[in-house]
Amino acid sequence: MVVEKNIIDQEIFLLYQQINNTNNQIATYSMLIADKQEELTAAEERYSTLLADNKERIQAMEEEGSVTYWSVLFQANSFADFLDRINMVQEIADSDHRRLVELNDAAVAVAEAKTSLEEEKVALQQTKLTLDETQHELELKRIEASAILKALVARGMEYEELVAASEAAQEQ
């Protein structure tokens, strides 16, 4: 029984270490989640800013009316003016394209940040479940150790009674 008690005590010690390690993992995941939340917030702010800029550009285009690239080109007064207008139209088109690419990249960054954040939250939940299981196992080991200890104490008392009875018998 004493050997069993020692083994259970070692298991309890190992479970305490495992609980400490799991608590450290939980703390690490909590910090990672905070970092991922900051990344998500920054990505969402960037996306919102780019979306607002894009809306302003679209609104400005609507307010200008139905001016097309072709109409701008055909209003050229000379060949040099025509080339300048082609460059201007190309720059505007490139700028609009860059805005859309940036907006798309920002949307992708938001999606990736959300996914990463969710993955960290899932990992945290799994670690918490592991902690709960370990704590439950620890409680079972404590109960088992307590039962063995009670049995040892009871045996000790029986031994003391036997020793007392033996001494009494020897005295008689």
N, C-alpha and C positions, 0 to 999 in steps of 0.2 A: 504494500500500500504506500509506503514511503517513496518507493521508486515511481509509482504512478503519480503521486503528488508532485514529485520533482519534475517529471515529464510535463505534467500539466502546467506547472509554474513556468517552465521554459516556453511552452506554447503560448502562454499568456504574455510573456515578455516579447515574443516574436510578434504577437498580435498588436501589442502596444507600439512596437516599431513600425509595423505596417500601417497602423492608424496615423502615426506621426507623418509617415511618408505620404499617405493619402491626403492628409490635411495640407501638407506642403504643395502637393499637386493642385489641390483646390485653390490655394492662394495664388499659385502660378496661373492657373486658368482664369481666375478672377482678374488678375492684372492683364492677361492677354485679351480678355473680353473688353476690359476698359479701353485698351489700345485699339482694338478692332472697332469699338463704338466710336472712338475719336476719328478713326479713318473713315468710317461710314458717314459721320457727320460732315467731315471735310469734303468728301466726295459728293454728298448731297448738296452741300452749299455751292460747290463748283458747278454742279449740274444745274442748279436753280439759277445761278448767275448767267451761265451760258444760254439757258432756255429763255431767260428774260431778255438777254441781248438779241437772241434770234427773233423773239417776238417783236422787239422794237424794230429790227431790220424789216421784217415782214410788214409791220404796220406802216413803216416809212415807204415801202414799195407800194402798198395799197393807196396811200395818200397821194403819191405822185401820179397815180392814175395808170393807164394802160400803156405806159412807155415800154416799148420792147427794145431789145438790143438792135434789131434791124432798123427801127425808126431812128435810133441814135446814130447809127452808121450812115443812113441815107440823108441825114441832115448836115453832113459834112460839106464845107464850102470849097475845100480843095483836097488834093491828094494827101498832102501833109496832115491836114485836119482829119482826114479819113483814117490815116495811120495812127494818129494820136487817139482817135475815138476807138479804134480796134484795141489798142493797148489799154485804154481805160476800161472797155468792156471786158477784156481778158482779166484785168486786175480785179474788177468787181466779181466776175465769175469765180476766180481763184479764191478771193476773200470769202465769198458765200460757201464755196466748197470746203474751205478750211474751217469755217464756223460749223458746218454740218458734221465734219469729221471730229472736231473737238467735242461737239454735243454728243455724238455717238460714243466717243471714247469715254466721256464723263458718265454716260448711261451705263456703259460696260463696267466702269470702275465702281459705280454704285452697286450694280448687281453682284460683282465679285466681292465687294466689302460685305454685303448682306449675307452672301453664301458663307464667307469665311467666319463672320460673326455667328451665324447659326451653327456651323461646325464646332466652334469653340464652346458654344452653349450646350450642344449635345455631348461633347467630351466632358464638360463640367458635370452634367447630369449623370453620366455614366460613372464618373469618379465618385460622385456623392452616393450613388447606389452601391458602389463597391465599399465605400466607407460604412454605409448602413449595414451591409452584410458582415463586414469585419467586426463592427461593434456588436452585432447580434451574436456572432461566433464567440467573441470575447465574453459576453455575458453568459453564454452557455458554459464556457470553460470555467468561469468564476463559480458558477453554480456547482459544477462538477468538483472543482477544487474544494469548495466549502463542504460538500457532502463527504469527500474523502477526509477532510480535516475533522469533521464531526465524528466520522467512524474511527479515526485514530484516537481522538479524545475519549470516545466511548471505550475503546480497547484499553487505553491507558487507565481509565477508571476501573475496568474489569480486572486489569493486572494488579492495580493497587488493592482492590478488594481481595483478590486471590493471595497477594502477598500478606495482607493483614490477617486473612483467615489462616494462612500457613503459619504465620508468626504466633497467632493465638493457639493453634494446634500444637506448635512446638512448646509453647509455654505450659500447656496442660500436660 
